[in-house]
Structure formats: structure tokens, C-alpha cells
Amino acid sequence: MEHLSSLPVWLIVGGIGVVVVMVLAGMYNGLIVARNKYKNAFAQIDVQLKRRNDLIPNLVETAKGYMKHERDTLENVIRARNEAMNAGQKAAANPGDPAAMKQLNSAESQLSSSLGRLFALSEAYPDLKANTNMLALQEELTSTENKVSFSRQAYNDSVMQYNNTRQSFPTVIVASLFGFADADLFEITDVAERQAPKVSFS
């Protein structure tokens, strides 16, 4: 105690200041790591969404030759696909942003609904169901949808971890000071829409 009391006040205050700065830096760095983790997880979703969106025009072109009287349905699929692409680009530019994620969730729901209608109508076209190109596209689309679901779960887990860290005391103070906002999940709220589009042509 005598040794401590003989230390200059400025040295004691400086030592406390260094400790505080190190603690704050640790919290800040932890937030950076958590944010980068969910952004990287979204990048994996983005890869799969782009793959899926590349498959859809081929799917529509194949179906078009058989479903000449379903023009509205085919056009709706392409329109929904384009809206989903635009929403995906905005979300990829700022993963976790509430407005971007809300738009992406809505666009993806519309696309799932449009694809569902297309596949339901295709059941009335036996030649289309037997088309080898359509069967290959079906398999690729199903595989891609499964990868999207897996990647979405990984992203949501990362977002939850980030939000928990960001909202915990005293990290929430650092987060507020440096503009770390909560991130939004990428989830489909309608239970029916959680399923990958039914693409069975067997």
C-alpha cells in the first residue's frame, strides 16, 4: 500500500486509462469480428441465390415450348426473379440492413410463390415432365434451394450471435458510440414458403 501511495497520481490514472482503453478496444474488435462473420455468411447465400437466378431463365425457356397458354405464369416467374435479383444485390451491398432484408424476404417469397404456380401447372403437360432438360434443371434447382436454406441458417445464426453481443452490457455502449446497429435475419415467415418449390416431374 505504501508503494502504491507513493506513485504519482497521474501514473495511477494513466494506468487505469490504459486498462479502460484496452477493454473498449476488445469490445470494438469483438463487434467487428461478429459483423464480418455474418457478412461473410450472407456472401454464401448470395452465391446460391445467383446460381438459382441463373437457372430460372433456362427453366422458363424450356417450359415455354410446352406451356404456350401459360404466358402470364411464365412472365410472372421472370418478373419475380428480376425483383429477387435486385433485392439480393441491395442486401449483398449491406447485409443485415433492416430495409434491405425486408425487401429481400418479400421478393424471395414472391419468387417462391411464382415458381410454385409454374410447377403446379406443369403437371398438366406430360411431355414437359419427361423433358430431360427440364429434369436436369429440376435437380439443379432443388439442390440450389437446399443450399440456400443451409446458408440462410448459417447467416441467421451469425446474426443472432452478433445481435446478442451488440445488445449485451457494456458492449452496447461501445456499439452505440461507434454505430453498430442491430442486423436483421433472413427468414421466411410463412410456413408454406419455407419449403423449397415443389419441382417433382416424376
Beta strands, then each sheet from edge to edge (+ up, - down):
end
